[in-house]
Amino acid sequence: MLKQRLVSLLSLVLTFCTIFSMCSVGVYGAKVTAESLGLKDYNLDLEKLQIYMRDVREIKDDYLYAAGLSCFKDDDFYYVALGDMTAAGDSYVNLFAKDAGIKYKNLATTTSYVEDICNVIDKNSGEIAKADLVSIGYGGVTFMSNAIIQFLDGKSVNYDWSKYLDKETETAFKDLTELMKSSLGTAELGSVAGIKDLPGAISAALEAYFYSCVMYLYYLPDAVEKIHKINPNASIAVIGVYNPTKNITFDLGDDMSLDMGDYLDRLTDILAAYIINSCNLPENGIYIHAPDVTFKLTDNSLNMVDLINEFGKKKGEKLAPNDNGHKYIKDQMLKYISFTDKLFGDADGNGTIDSADASLILQYDAELITSDKFDLGAADVNGDKKVNSIDALYILQYDAEIISKFPIQ
């Protein structure tokens, strides 16, 4: 009986992954529809899932292979960080700014949640307007912490799926959630380590994570758009969501256990592909993949009971990155973001990029002036080791705000 329930639970988790893998929200305010998901019933199709996950990982891997962002750094370069407990306080934000040698302001807080991100941007529009680089970082711990805490306090958590999903898909998610809860079966798992309703707590954790993923897909494109409207010249870095259940299992008895981290890893890949494909990152934006974060727990290995107790006692703070975890995220940022003191496009060296720079390049291309009359390196904005009318065209497009960065960046 227990094995049947375990298989049922795994199938439901995979079904959630299948739904996300077909997700195509695309813009803020656009609800996910059953038609766009291809969701005709709730039966699991493992062959489809394998195809979807292959495509998802190809999108992610192809992007990361070529990803890179070059930022012009002068003495006034200013970095602003947004996020939750993952980025708050003494975190990767500080480490990144220190290693890069840049000024910064960390606006991330331990009480910030995914649904707050647009309000945080509005409240801090002045700081964002001054920024040369803005990062957005929300971790999976925040995704599930509130729900578990409320559950352990005996409070019911009601999710408004209708805000993010059309009616048919909302019904599908609700039905799947109920099936997930019943599949665990209170009789088999019972009360463990002071948790009166272990299946309920596990269900609360999973449901909260899935719901927060939906919210993240819904709000992130608008957050990116808001930042870009406030400051079109600021580069935007979206830090990937890490899996807070990495290597976490829960013991089902009879030498059986469930590695939940393996299944939620699929969601982090799906979120990555969504951000890359549908988040409307501007030309001067980049996705930073950082899935392999280590936690404050010493060995990153605990069972689901410990996980739930950890949320109840410490609000999940031990599942925030440890020192090595923050260093890892910082290193990932520096892997994809580079800094240069050369202002590409500023051929005349006056600190601005405008038509005068394009004019010098056109004169040089027509052999009216020699290369000692301007900065040849700053003029090669497409990185082809040549300076000609193509570079001038890019500079004119930049001056007209048609593009926000050059190919070399």
C-alpha positions in Angstrom: 0.0 0.0 0.0 2.8 2.4 0.9 4.7 1.7 -2.3 1.5 2.4 -4.3 1.1 5.7 -2.5 4.8 6.6 -3.1 4.5 5.9 -6.8 1.4 8.1 -6.8 3.2 10.9 -5.1 6.2 10.7 -7.5 3.8 10.8 -10.4 2.1 13.9 -9.1 5.4 15.7 -8.6 6.4 14.8 -12.1 3.0 16.0 -13.4 3.6 19.4 -11.8 7.0 19.4 -13.6 5.3 18.6 -16.9 2.8 21.5 -16.4 5.7 23.9 -15.7 7.7 22.6 -18.6 4.9 23.6 -21.0 4.4 27.0 -19.3 4.3 30.0 -21.6 3.2 33.0 -19.6 5.5 35.4 -21.3 4.3 38.8 -20.0 3.1 40.2 -16.7 -0.6 39.8 -16.2 -1.1 37.0 -18.8 -2.6 34.0 -17.1 -1.5 30.5 -17.9 -4.2 28.6 -19.9 -4.9 24.9 -20.2 -4.6 25.2 -24.0 -1.1 26.8 -23.7 -0.1 24.0 -21.4 -1.5 21.3 -23.5 -3.3 20.0 -20.4 -6.2 17.8 -21.4 -6.2 15.6 -18.4 -4.1 14.9 -15.3 -2.5 11.7 -16.5 1.3 11.5 -16.5 3.0 11.1 -19.8 6.6 10.2 -19.0 7.7 10.2 -22.7 6.4 13.8 -23.1 8.1 14.8 -19.9 11.4 13.5 -21.1 11.1 15.4 -24.3 10.1 18.6 -22.6 12.9 18.3 -20.1 15.4 17.7 -22.9 14.2 20.8 -24.7 14.3 22.8 -21.4 17.9 21.8 -20.7 19.0 22.5 -24.3 17.6 26.1 -24.0 19.4 26.6 -20.7 22.7 25.0 -21.9 22.8 26.8 -25.2 22.2 30.2 -23.5 24.8 29.7 -20.8 27.4 28.6 -23.4 27.4 32.0 -25.0 26.2 34.2 -22.1 28.3 37.2 -21.0 27.8 40.8 -20.0 30.5 43.4 -20.1 30.0 46.5 -18.0 31.9 49.8 -18.3 33.3 50.6 -14.8 34.3 54.0 -13.8 34.8 55.4 -10.3 31.1 56.1 -9.9 29.8 52.6 -11.0 26.9 51.7 -8.7 25.3 48.3 -8.1 21.8 47.8 -6.5 20.7 44.4 -5.3 17.0 43.3 -4.9 16.0 40.0 -3.3 15.0 38.0 -0.2 16.8 36.3 2.6 19.1 34.7 0.1 20.6 38.1 -0.9 20.0 40.0 2.4 22.7 41.0 4.9 26.2 39.6 4.6 25.7 37.7 1.4 27.0 37.2 -2.2 26.0 40.8 -2.9 28.7 42.1 -0.6 31.3 39.6 -1.9 30.5 40.5 -5.5 30.8 44.2 -5.0 34.0 43.8 -3.1 35.7 41.6 -5.7 34.5 43.8 -8.5 35.6 47.0 -6.6 32.3 48.8 -7.1 29.9 50.8 -4.9 26.7 49.1 -4.0 23.4 49.2 -2.0 21.8 46.0 -0.9 18.0 46.5 -0.8 17.3 42.7 -0.2 15.5 41.9 3.1 14.7 38.7 5.0 11.0 39.7 4.8 10.8 40.2 1.1 8.8 37.7 -1.0 8.3 37.2 -4.7 5.0 39.0 -4.8 6.6 42.1 -3.2 9.2 42.6 -5.9 7.3 45.2 -8.0 6.4 47.3 -5.0 10.1 47.2 -3.8 11.2 48.4 -7.3 8.6 51.3 -7.1 9.7 52.3 -3.6 13.4 52.3 -4.6 13.1 53.8 -8.1 15.5 56.6 -7.1 18.3 54.1 -6.3 17.5 52.1 -9.4 17.7 55.3 -11.6 21.3 55.8 -10.4 22.4 52.2 -10.8 24.7 50.8 -13.5 23.8 47.2 -12.5 20.7 45.8 -10.8 20.4 42.2 -9.6 17.3 40.3 -8.7 17.8 37.3 -6.4 15.0 35.1 -4.8 15.7 31.7 -3.4 13.7 28.6 -3.0 13.7 28.9 0.8 11.4 31.9 0.7 9.2 30.0 -1.8 8.1 27.6 0.9 8.9 29.0 4.3 5.7 30.9 5.1 3.4 28.0 4.2 5.2 25.5 6.5 5.4 28.0 9.4 1.7 28.8 9.1 0.9 25.1 8.8 2.9 24.2 11.9 1.1 27.0 13.8 -2.2 25.4 12.9 -3.2 28.0 10.4 -4.7 27.0 7.0 -3.1 28.5 3.9 -5.4 29.3 1.0 -3.8 30.0 -2.4 -5.5 32.2 -4.9 -4.6 30.2 -8.1 -7.2 32.1 -10.0 -5.0 35.2 -10.0 -2.3 33.5 -12.1 -4.2 30.7 -13.9 -7.3 30.5 -16.1 -10.2 28.6 -14.6 -9.6 25.2 -16.2 -5.9 25.2 -15.3 -6.7 26.4 -11.8 -9.0 23.5 -11.3 -6.3 21.1 -12.5 -3.8 22.5 -10.0 -6.2 22.3 -7.2 -7.1 18.7 -8.0 -3.5 17.7 -8.3 -2.8 19.3 -4.9 -5.6 17.4 -3.3 -4.4 14.2 -4.9 -0.9 14.9 -3.7 -2.2 15.3 -0.1 -4.2 12.1 -0.2 -1.4 10.1 -1.8 0.8 10.5 1.2 -1.8 8.9 3.5 -1.8 10.0 7.2 -2.1 6.4 8.4 1.2 5.2 6.9 3.4 8.2 7.9 1.7 9.2 11.2 3.2 11.6 13.7 7.0 11.9 13.6 9.5 14.0 15.6 6.8 16.1 17.2 5.0 16.9 13.9 1.4 15.8 14.3 0.5 15.7 10.7 3.7 14.9 8.7 1.9 14.3 5.4 0.1 17.6 5.7 3.4 19.4 6.4 5.1 17.7 3.4 2.1 18.7 1.2 2.2 22.2 2.5 5.9 22.5 1.6 5.4 21.2 -2.0 2.2 23.1 -2.7 3.9 26.3 -1.4 6.9 25.7 -3.7 4.8 25.1 -6.8 2.6 28.1 -6.0 5.6 30.4 -5.5 7.0 29.2 -8.8 3.8 30.3 -10.6 4.0 33.7 -8.9 7.7 34.0 -9.9 6.8 33.3 -13.5 4.0 35.9 -13.3 5.8 38.8 -11.6 9.4 38.5 -12.9 8.8 39.8 -16.4 7.1 42.9 -15.0 9.9 43.5 -12.5 12.5 43.4 -15.3 10.4 45.7 -17.4 9.9 48.2 -14.5 13.7 48.3 -13.9 14.4 48.8 -17.6 11.8 51.7 -17.9 13.2 53.4 -14.8 16.8 53.1 -16.1 17.3 51.8 -19.6 21.1 52.0 -19.3 21.3 49.8 -16.2 22.4 46.2 -16.8 20.0 43.7 -15.2 21.2 40.3 -13.7 18.6 37.8 -12.7 20.1 35.2 -10.3 18.7 31.7 -10.8 16.6 30.0 -8.1 18.4 27.2 -6.3 16.7 24.1 -4.9 16.3 24.2 -1.1 15.6 20.5 -1.0 18.9 19.5 -2.7 19.9 16.0 -1.5 17.0 16.1 1.0 15.1 12.9 1.5 12.3 11.7 3.8 12.2 8.2 5.2 9.1 6.2 4.4 10.0 3.2 6.4 10.7 -0.3 5.1 14.1 0.9 3.8 12.3 3.3 1.4 13.0 7.0 1.0 12.1 9.8 -1.4 14.7 12.1 -2.8 12.5 15.2 -3.3 15.5 17.3 -4.3 15.8 15.3 -7.6 12.3 16.3 -8.6 12.5 19.9 -7.7 15.8 20.1 -9.6 13.6 19.8 -12.7 11.7 23.0 -11.7 14.9 25.0 -11.3 15.8 24.0 -14.9 12.3 24.9 -16.1 12.5 28.3 -14.3 15.9 28.9 -15.9 14.5 28.2 -19.4 11.5 30.4 -18.8 13.7 33.4 -17.7 15.9 33.0 -20.7 13.0 32.6 -23.2 10.1 34.6 -21.8 11.3 37.1 -19.2 12.0 39.9 -21.7 15.5 40.5 -20.5 16.9 43.5 -22.3 20.1 43.5 -24.4 22.0 44.6 -21.3 20.4 41.9 -19.2 21.7 38.4 -18.2 20.5 35.3 -16.4 23.0 33.9 -13.9 22.6 30.2 -13.4 23.5 29.2 -9.8 21.8 25.9 -8.9 24.5 24.3 -6.7 24.3 26.4 -3.6 25.4 24.8 -0.3 23.4 25.6 2.8 24.2 26.5 6.4 23.4 22.9 7.4 26.8 21.4 7.7 26.4 18.5 5.3 23.5 19.6 3.1 21.8 16.3 4.0 18.8 15.9 6.1 15.4 14.2 5.9 12.1 15.8 5.3 11.2 15.8 9.0 14.3 17.8 9.8 13.5 20.1 7.0 10.0 20.9 8.3 11.2 21.2 11.9 13.9 23.6 10.6 11.3 25.9 9.1 9.2 25.7 12.2 12.0 26.6 14.6 14.2 28.9 12.5 12.0 29.9 9.5 14.3 28.0 7.2 17.3 30.2 7.8 19.7 27.2 7.9 18.6 26.5 4.3 19.9 29.9 3.2 23.3 29.8 1.6 26.3 29.2 3.9 29.6 31.0 3.3 30.6 28.7 0.5 27.1 29.0 -1.0 27.4 32.8 -1.1 30.9 32.5 -2.6 29.6 30.2 -5.2 26.8 32.6 -6.3 29.4 35.4 -6.3 31.7 33.4 -8.5 28.8 32.6 -10.9 28.1 36.3 -11.2 31.7 37.1 -12.0 31.8 34.2 -14.5 29.1 35.9 -16.6 29.6 39.6 -15.7 32.9 41.3 -16.6 34.1 44.8 -16.1 36.2 47.1 -18.3 37.4 50.7 -18.0 37.0 51.2 -21.7 33.8 53.0 -22.6 33.0 51.3 -25.9 31.6 53.8 -28.5 33.3 56.8 -26.9 35.7 57.3 -29.8 36.6 60.9 -29.0 37.2 60.1 -25.3 34.9 62.8 -23.9 32.9 60.4 -21.7 29.8 60.4 -23.8 28.6 58.3 -26.8 26.9 60.3 -29.5 27.0 61.2 -33.2 30.3 62.9 -32.9 31.9 59.5 -32.2 30.2 58.0 -35.2 31.4 60.9 -37.4 35.1 60.3 -36.4 34.7 56.6 -37.4 33.1 57.5 -40.7 36.0 59.9 -41.4 38.5 57.2 -40.6 36.7 54.7 -42.8 36.8 57.2 -45.6 40.6 57.7 -45.0 40.1 61.4 -44.1 41.8 61.0 -40.7 44.3 58.6 -39.2 43.8 56.3 -36.1 45.8 58.6 -33.9 42.9 61.1 -33.9 40.6 58.9 -31.8 40.5 55.8 -29.6 40.6 52.9 -32.0 39.9 50.3 -29.3 36.7 52.1 -28.1 35.5 52.5 -31.7 35.4 48.7 -32.4 32.0 48.2 -30.9 31.1 45.0 -32.6 34.4 43.3 -31.7 35.4 42.2 -35.3 38.8 43.8 -34.9 37.9 46.4 -37.6 36.7 50.0 -37.4 34.3 51.0 -40.1 30.8 52.2 -41.0 29.2 49.3 -39.2 30.6 50.5 -35.9 29.4 54.0 -36.7 25.9 52.6 -37.3 25.8 50.9 -34.0 26.9 54.1 -32.2 24.1 56.1 -34.0 21.6 53.4 -33.0 22.8 53.7 -29.4 22.6 57.4 -29.5 19.0 57.2 -30.7 18.3 54.6 -27.9 17.4 51.9 -30.5 19.9 49.6 -28.8 21.2 49.7 -25.2 24.5 47.9 -25.6 27.0 47.0 -28.3 27.7 43.5 -29.6 31.1 43.5 -28.0 29.4 43.9 -24.6 
